[in-house]
Amino acid sequence: MAQVLEFKLPDLGEGLTEAEIVRWLVQVGDVVAVDQPVVEVETAKAMVEVPCPYGGVVTARFGEEGAELPVGAPLLTVAVGEGAEGHRPAADPGTDGGAARAGEQPGAGERRSEGSGNVLVGYGTSEAPARRRRVRPQGRASGATAGSGTAGSGTAGSGTAGAGPSGAGVPGRANGRVRAAEPVDGPVPVISPLVRRLARENDLDLRELTGSGPDGLILRADVEYALRAAAAQGGRAARETGPHPDGTVREQALAATAGAAATEPAGVAGSAVSPGDVRIPLKGVRGAVADKLARSRREIPDATCWVDADATELMRARAAMNAASGPKISLVALLARICTAALARFPELNSTVDTQAREIVRFDHVHLGFAAQTDRGLVVPVVRDAHARDAEALTSEFARLTEAARAGRLTPGELTGGTFTLNNYGVFGVDGSTPIVNHPEAAMLGVGRIVPKPWVHEGELAVRQVVQLSLTFDHRVCDGGTAGGFLRYVADCVEQPAVLLRTL
């Protein structure tokens, strides 16, 4: 007899608490194999194809494309075992209906033979995790089944417009306004700690909301929608502190929608708003970058030093390398090789600060991050063990990671764990910058454009290829002498590439 197993959104690693459904790769009624990708999701770090650990017939999907789901929320259900074909829907196979109820779970012993052989962070190879029991808010219909396709069920897999955060058809939203649910006693249906924190920081009572997720689960999109709706109701944040008569959330909460702090002067969120303004949610990659940069500015006492260098000889050395047989060597690979040699001399800059232990942690390896601009925003892929790679290997890895970044295929593991960052902002046609340190790293080397400039060379005025180098560093890990020594060594290698031979 077929068993219906529920596959939940797994933990995709690195503290990520939610993901947005970009594209479903299967339909209800499709037969899937173990470890077959079933959905493409976007996290704050990367686009990921999520494989299903079960093989069988898809009986229900949860979430429309564009919807955000928290880690642990159901993605789909699969009928496995003998008789699974009988779970194919008799009606339109494109709907997210299905004959199975999301709550039907076999015992742990019955699942072991159906499990995936691979591991995605958050679920194992032999036993599916026990389904978390959710408490329904009082007053909600209890008879709706997950993925049943009924508009009143409030499930993300209903196949109705109410599954998304747009507002139309979503429980608790009517005519673009947020409708309060009946206050509930007991736990509020929220899984994501990010959602709770967002509500808490903006003085929003989650009991006043009806979630659009499975079983009335309150999603981040619900909280953000409530805050945006409150902002649009006249910009009265500075004048009202209590709830509206119609039960909508407090206007005062709204400074947060534009990213304002709770301590921001009253009226800032409302006074500058005009009908033609455009609000762009800080989410996905852009939101992750914003959070990281803000944290870096809050926590790291950074300083910047810079120097101009004559890069003529470096460019000649590269041309000579590429004139010989073999793969071409990129400029960024040579700069990376210079960075790793400099970090071997000045290991203070290849470190991080453990604020809780009040210790500086110096790394014995160099995982070199490099800034890459993509259509999805700025990302920082990481070249693992860059100190152990030669120029040819670095060139190949930079090319691979850059292509993956532009295609949105970088994994969370390829975007995290860096110990030092190289930022080549010269590609944007600028000479200098004071970059923000990529938290929790301790330093970043910036490289401007290489352009012909007047330069005194061997006592004579000449036109040389000149570049500006800048180093932004955490002043807690070292003083200016160390930072200056590092930058001077980098400049010496740029001006006289033969200096590198002493470290090879």
C-alpha positions in Angstrom: 0.0 0.0 0.0 1.3 3.4 -0.9 2.5 5.8 1.8 2.3 9.6 1.5 5.5 11.3 2.6 5.9 15.0 3.1 9.1 16.7 2.0 9.8 20.0 3.8 12.1 22.9 2.7 15.4 21.8 4.1 18.0 23.9 5.9 20.1 25.2 3.1 22.9 26.1 5.4 24.7 29.2 6.7 21.9 30.3 9.0 19.4 30.8 6.2 15.8 30.7 7.5 13.7 31.0 4.3 13.8 30.8 0.5 11.7 32.1 -2.4 10.2 29.6 -4.8 11.6 30.6 -8.3 10.4 27.7 -10.4 8.7 24.4 -9.9 10.4 21.6 -11.8 7.5 19.1 -11.3 3.7 19.1 -11.5 1.2 17.3 -9.3 0.9 13.8 -10.7 4.5 13.6 -12.0 6.6 10.6 -11.1 9.8 11.6 -9.4 13.0 9.6 -8.7 15.1 9.8 -5.5 17.2 12.9 -5.5 15.5 14.4 -8.5 15.4 18.2 -8.4 11.8 19.3 -7.8 12.0 23.0 -7.2 14.4 25.9 -7.8 14.6 28.3 -4.9 16.4 31.5 -4.2 17.9 32.3 -0.9 19.7 35.4 0.3 22.9 33.8 -1.0 22.2 31.7 -4.1 19.8 30.0 -6.5 19.5 26.3 -5.5 17.8 23.3 -7.1 16.3 21.3 -4.3 16.3 17.5 -4.7 13.5 15.4 -3.3 14.8 12.5 -1.0 11.8 10.3 -2.0 10.8 8.5 -5.2 7.1 8.2 -6.2 4.1 10.3 -7.4 3.8 14.0 -6.5 0.4 14.4 -4.8 0.6 18.0 -3.7 2.8 21.1 -4.0 2.9 23.9 -1.4 3.6 27.5 -2.5 3.3 29.4 -5.8 6.3 30.7 -7.7 7.4 33.9 -6.0 6.2 32.8 -2.6 8.6 32.8 0.4 8.6 29.7 2.6 10.5 29.3 5.9 12.8 26.4 6.5 10.7 23.4 7.7 7.6 24.4 5.8 6.1 21.7 3.5 7.3 21.8 -0.2 5.4 18.8 -1.6 4.0 15.4 -0.7 5.0 12.2 -2.5 3.1 8.9 -2.6 5.7 6.1 -2.5 5.6 2.3 -2.5 3.2 -0.2 -4.1 0.0 1.4 -5.3 1.5 4.9 -5.7 0.1 5.2 -9.2 -3.3 5.3 -7.7 -2.5 8.7 -6.2 -2.4 10.4 -9.5 -5.1 13.0 -9.6 -8.1 12.2 -11.7 -8.8 15.8 -12.5 -6.6 18.5 -14.0 -3.0 17.3 -13.3 -1.7 20.8 -13.3 -3.5 21.8 -10.2 -1.9 21.6 -6.8 -4.6 19.4 -5.4 -3.9 15.7 -4.8 -5.6 13.0 -2.8 -3.2 13.0 0.1 -3.5 14.9 3.3 -0.3 16.6 4.3 -0.6 15.1 7.8 -0.6 11.5 6.7 2.8 10.2 7.8 4.1 6.7 8.1 6.1 5.5 10.9 9.9 6.1 11.0 10.6 2.5 10.3 8.4 2.5 7.2 10.4 5.4 5.8 13.9 4.1 6.0 13.7 2.2 2.7 12.5 5.3 0.8 15.1 7.8 1.9 17.6 9.6 -0.3 21.2 8.5 -0.5 22.3 12.2 -0.6 22.2 14.8 2.0 21.1 18.4 1.7 21.6 20.3 4.9 18.6 19.8 7.1 17.5 16.2 6.2 19.2 12.9 6.3 19.7 9.9 4.2 17.5 7.3 5.8 14.7 8.9 7.8 12.5 11.8 7.1 12.1 14.3 10.0 9.0 14.0 12.0 6.4 16.6 11.0 6.3 19.6 13.3 2.8 20.0 14.7 1.4 23.4 14.2 -1.3 25.1 16.2 -4.1 26.5 14.2 -5.3 30.0 15.3 -8.8 29.8 16.9 -11.6 30.5 14.5 -9.9 29.0 11.5 -11.5 26.2 9.6 -9.9 22.9 10.7 -11.3 20.7 8.1 -9.2 21.9 5.1 -6.6 19.6 3.9 -3.1 20.7 2.7 -3.0 21.1 -1.0 -6.8 20.6 -1.3 -7.2 23.5 -3.7 -9.8 25.2 -1.5 -9.5 29.0 -1.3 -10.5 29.0 2.4 -7.8 26.7 3.5 -5.1 29.3 3.6 -2.5 26.8 2.4 0.4 27.9 0.2 -0.2 24.8 -2.0 -3.8 25.6 -2.7 -3.1 26.7 -6.3 -5.0 29.9 -5.7 -3.8 33.5 -5.9 -4.0 33.7 -2.1 -0.8 31.7 -1.8 1.4 34.6 -2.7 2.2 37.8 -0.8 0.5 40.1 -3.4 -2.6 40.6 -1.3 -5.5 39.3 -3.5 -7.2 36.4 -2.0 -4.8 36.1 0.9 -6.5 35.4 4.2 -6.4 38.5 6.4 -6.1 40.9 3.4 -9.0 42.6 1.7 -9.0 45.4 -0.8 -5.3 46.0 -0.2 -5.6 46.4 3.6 -4.6 44.1 6.4 -7.4 42.5 8.3 -6.8 41.5 11.9 -7.6 38.0 12.9 -9.3 37.2 16.1 -6.8 37.5 19.0 -5.5 34.0 19.8 -4.5 32.4 23.1 -1.5 30.1 22.9 1.3 29.9 20.4 1.3 32.1 17.3 1.8 30.1 14.1 5.3 31.3 13.2 8.3 29.1 12.5 10.9 31.5 11.3 12.9 33.4 14.0 13.5 36.1 11.4 9.7 36.7 11.1 9.4 37.0 14.9 12.3 39.4 15.1 11.0 41.6 12.3 7.7 41.8 14.0 9.2 42.5 17.4 11.6 45.2 16.2 8.7 47.0 14.5 6.3 46.7 17.4 3.9 44.5 15.3 1.6 42.1 17.2 1.6 38.8 15.2 -1.7 37.9 16.8 -3.3 40.6 14.7 -2.3 38.8 11.4 -3.6 35.8 9.6 -0.8 34.0 7.8 -0.9 33.0 4.2 1.3 30.0 4.6 0.3 26.4 5.2 -2.1 26.0 8.1 -2.2 29.8 8.6 1.6 30.0 9.0 2.7 33.6 9.2 5.5 34.3 6.7 7.9 37.1 6.4 5.9 38.3 3.3 2.8 38.7 5.6 4.7 40.9 8.1 6.3 43.0 5.3 2.9 43.4 3.6 1.3 44.5 6.9 4.0 47.1 7.4 3.7 48.4 3.8 0.0 48.6 4.0 0.2 50.6 7.2 2.6 53.0 5.5 0.3 53.5 2.6 -2.6 54.6 4.9 -1.8 58.2 5.0 1.7 58.4 6.4 0.4 58.9 10.0 3.3 57.1 11.7 4.2 60.2 13.6 0.7 61.0 14.8 -0.8 57.6 15.8 0.5 55.1 18.3 -2.6 52.9 18.9 -4.4 50.4 16.6 -6.8 51.7 14.0 -10.6 51.2 14.6 -10.7 48.7 11.8 -8.1 46.5 13.5 -5.1 47.1 11.2 -1.7 47.1 12.6 -0.3 50.2 14.2 1.0 52.9 11.9 3.9 53.7 14.2 5.5 50.3 13.2 6.0 51.6 9.8 9.3 53.4 9.9 10.7 49.9 9.5 9.4 49.3 6.0 11.9 51.8 4.6 14.6 50.2 6.8 14.4 52.9 9.5 15.5 52.1 13.0 13.0 52.2 15.9 14.9 55.3 17.3 14.5 57.3 14.1 12.8 60.7 14.5 9.0 60.4 14.1 7.6 61.5 10.8 10.6 60.5 8.6 8.8 57.5 7.1 5.7 59.6 6.2 6.8 63.1 5.4 9.0 62.2 2.4 6.5 59.9 0.7 4.9 60.9 -2.6 2.6 59.0 -4.9 5.3 58.5 -7.5 7.8 57.0 -5.1 8.9 53.4 -5.7 9.5 51.0 -2.9 12.0 48.2 -3.5 12.0 45.4 -0.9 15.4 44.7 0.7 15.2 41.0 0.1 17.2 38.2 -1.5 20.8 39.1 -2.4 20.2 42.8 -2.0 18.8 42.3 1.5 21.7 40.0 2.5 24.2 42.6 1.3 22.5 45.4 3.1 22.5 43.4 6.4 26.1 42.5 6.1 27.3 45.9 5.2 25.3 47.5 8.0 26.7 45.0 10.4 30.3 45.7 9.2 29.9 49.4 9.7 28.4 48.8 13.2 31.0 46.4 14.5 34.3 47.0 12.6 36.4 50.1 13.4 37.9 50.2 9.9 40.6 52.5 8.4 41.8 52.9 4.9 45.3 53.6 3.4 46.2 53.8 -0.3 49.1 54.2 -2.7 49.7 54.7 -6.4 51.8 52.0 -8.1 53.4 51.7 -11.5 51.9 48.6 -13.0 53.7 48.7 -16.3 56.1 45.8 -15.5 53.2 43.7 -14.2 51.3 44.2 -17.4 54.4 43.3 -19.4 55.0 40.1 -17.3 51.4 39.0 -18.0 51.8 39.7 -21.7 54.9 37.5 -21.7 53.1 34.7 -19.8 50.2 34.8 -22.3 52.6 34.8 -25.3 53.9 31.4 -24.2 52.0 28.2 -24.7 49.4 27.2 -22.2 46.2 28.8 -20.7 46.0 32.5 -20.5 46.6 34.1 -17.2 44.1 36.7 -15.9 45.2 40.0 -14.2 43.0 39.2 -11.2 44.8 35.9 -10.8 48.2 37.7 -10.6 46.8 40.2 -8.1 45.4 37.3 -6.1 48.8 35.6 -6.1 50.3 38.9 -4.9 47.7 39.0 -2.1 48.4 35.5 -0.8 52.2 36.3 -0.8 51.5 39.5 1.2 49.3 37.7 3.7 52.0 35.1 4.3 54.2 38.1 5.4 51.5 39.9 7.3 49.2 37.2 8.7 47.5 39.8 11.0 45.3 40.8 8.1 44.1 37.2 7.4 42.1 37.0 10.5 38.8 37.7 12.3 37.8 39.0 15.7 35.9 36.8 18.0 34.0 39.4 20.0 32.5 37.0 22.5 35.9 35.5 23.4 37.7 38.8 22.9 40.3 37.1 20.7 41.8 37.6 17.3 41.7 34.4 15.3 44.4 34.1 12.7 43.8 31.6 9.9 46.3 29.1 8.6 44.7 29.2 5.1 43.6 31.9 2.7 40.1 31.6 1.3 40.1 34.5 -1.0 36.8 36.3 -1.8 36.4 38.5 -4.8 33.6 41.0 -5.5 31.5 40.1 -8.6 28.7 42.3 -9.9 25.7 40.3 -11.3 22.2 41.0 -12.4 21.0 39.8 -8.9 23.4 42.3 -7.1 26.9 42.2 -5.7 28.1 38.7 -4.6 31.4 37.6 -3.2 32.4 34.1 -4.4 35.3 32.5 -2.5 38.3 30.8 -3.9 39.2 28.0 -1.4 42.8 27.6 -0.4 44.0 30.3 -2.7 47.4 30.3 -1.1 48.0 26.8 -2.5 47.1 27.7 -6.1 49.4 29.0 -8.8 48.4 31.7 -11.3 47.0 29.2 -13.8 44.8 27.4 -11.2 43.6 30.8 -9.8 42.7 31.9 -13.3 40.6 28.8 -13.9 38.8 29.1 -10.5 38.0 32.8 -10.9 36.5 32.1 -14.3 34.4 29.2 -13.0 33.1 31.1 -10.0 32.4 34.3 -12.1 30.3 32.3 -14.6 28.4 30.6 -11.9 27.7 33.9 -10.2 26.3 35.5 -13.3 24.1 32.4 -13.9 22.9 32.4 -10.3 24.3 28.9 -9.7 26.6 29.6 -6.8 26.0 27.4 -3.8 25.9 28.8 -0.2 29.3 27.1 0.4 30.9 29.0 -2.5 29.7 32.3 -1.1 30.8 32.0 2.5 33.9 31.2 4.6 36.2 33.9 3.1 39.2 35.1 5.1 40.3 38.1 2.9 38.6 39.9 -0.1 40.1 41.3 -3.3 37.9 44.0 -4.8 38.7 45.0 -8.4 36.5 48.1 -8.8 38.7 49.3 -11.7 36.3 47.4 -14.0 33.8 50.1 -13.3 36.2 52.7 -14.6 37.1 54.3 -11.3 40.5 54.9 -9.7 39.9 54.6 -6.0 37.5 53.6 -3.3 37.2 53.1 0.5 35.4 49.7 0.5 33.6 48.3 3.5 35.2 45.3 5.0 33.4 42.0 4.2 32.3 41.0 7.8 33.6 39.0 9.6 36.9 39.3 7.7 39.5 41.8 8.8 40.7 43.4 5.5 40.0 44.1 1.8 42.4 45.1 -0.9 40.9 47.4 -3.5 42.3 47.8 -7.0 41.4 50.7 -9.3 41.7 51.0 -13.1 45.1 50.7 -14.7 45.5 53.8 -17.0 48.4 55.6 -18.7 49.6 58.5 -16.5 52.6 60.8 -16.2 55.1 59.1 -13.9 58.7 59.6 -12.9 60.6 56.5 -14.0 64.3 56.2 -13.6 64.6 59.9 -13.0 62.7 60.8 -16.2 59.1 61.8 -16.8 57.4 59.1 -18.7 53.9 57.7 -19.5 53.4 54.6 -17.4 50.5 52.3 -16.5 49.4 53.5 -13.1 47.0 51.9 -10.6 45.7 53.0 -7.2 45.7 50.3 -4.5 43.7 50.7 -1.3 43.6 48.6 1.8 40.6 48.8 4.3 41.3 47.0 7.5 40.0 46.3 10.9 42.0 48.4 13.3 41.5 45.9 16.1 43.7 43.3 14.4 46.7 45.5 13.6 48.0 49.0 13.6 48.8 51.3 10.7 52.4 50.0 10.5 51.3 46.5 9.7 48.6 47.7 7.2 51.1 50.0 5.5 53.7 47.3 5.3 51.2 44.9 3.6 50.1 47.6 1.1 53.7 48.6 0.4 54.7 45.0 -0.3 51.7 44.6 -2.7 52.7 47.8 -4.5 56.3 46.5 -4.8 55.1 43.3 -6.4 53.0 45.2 -8.8 55.9 47.5 -9.8 58.5 44.7 -9.8 56.9 41.3 -10.3 60.3 39.7 -9.7 59.8 40.4 -6.0 57.3 37.5 -6.0 60.1 35.1 -6.9 61.4 35.4 -3.3 58.2 33.7 -2.0 57.7 31.1 -4.7 
